[in-house]
Amino acid sequence: MRKYGVVDTTFSRIDMGSIAIKVIRAEDPDAEIIRYTVPGIKDMPVAAKRLLDEGCDGVITLGWVGKSMLDKYSYLATSIGLIITQVLTSKHIIDVTVHEDEVNDEEKLKDLAIDRVTKHAKNLVMLVRDGRNALTPYAGKGLRQGYENAGPID
Ligand SMILES: Cc1nc2c(=O)[nH]c(=O)nc-2n(C[C@H](O)[C@H](O)[C@H](O)CO)c1C
């Protein structure tokens, strides 16, 4: 049975973990989903590693980055940690990150988060369930998560 890991944080201002679980459940109803909530983004790599070590086939992390430079540096550290963890385990960690200053309207920020979580949760299922060519039909299509697709340059 396929197993997915969902890592989210208490720092986040939107319950993205619940959204990810709902989407994964809808896309892959028979799979097991394990959730692991940590205080913030810098705690996500170890949570993802533990889930992968426990047999998850892939993980999605739901991070929220504040507006300060310190927040941005924290995300850079997190991103490096998540990439290293993927290489060490040879498994995907789809990193969903919302930057609080991406848009200056909280309703738009919520819509952005929901769109980004939904699309990347589907990406995770496709990669884990259907493999490395599951997304190939979309290669070069300029897909975006959190806002309109940029579209292909023909
Ligand atoms: C500066 C900073 N910024 C963020 C952030 O933007 N988003 C977030 O989720 N967490 C942040 N944190 C907290 C760290 O990620 C971590 O939770 C603590 O350092 C405890 O290990 C810190 C310390």
The ligand as an ORCA input file, in Angstrom:
! r2SCAN-3c Opt
* xyz 0 1
  C      13.057     33.397     11.563
  C      12.095     32.276     11.414
  N      11.203     32.363     10.404
  C      10.323     31.338     10.233
  C       9.398     31.355      9.140
  O       9.345     32.304      8.344
  N       8.560     30.291      9.022
  C       8.572     29.235      9.884
  O       7.799     28.298      9.708
  N       9.444     29.182     10.921
  C      10.308     30.223     11.108
  N      11.178     30.178     12.152
  C      11.119     29.043     13.135
  C      11.958     27.856     12.696
  O      11.458     27.341     11.479
  C      11.886     26.732     13.744
  O      10.535     26.387     13.991
  C      12.506     27.128     15.056
  O      13.813     27.620     14.823
  C      12.553     25.946     16.033
  O      13.368     24.914     15.539
  C      12.112     31.183     12.316
  C      13.101     31.104     13.431
*
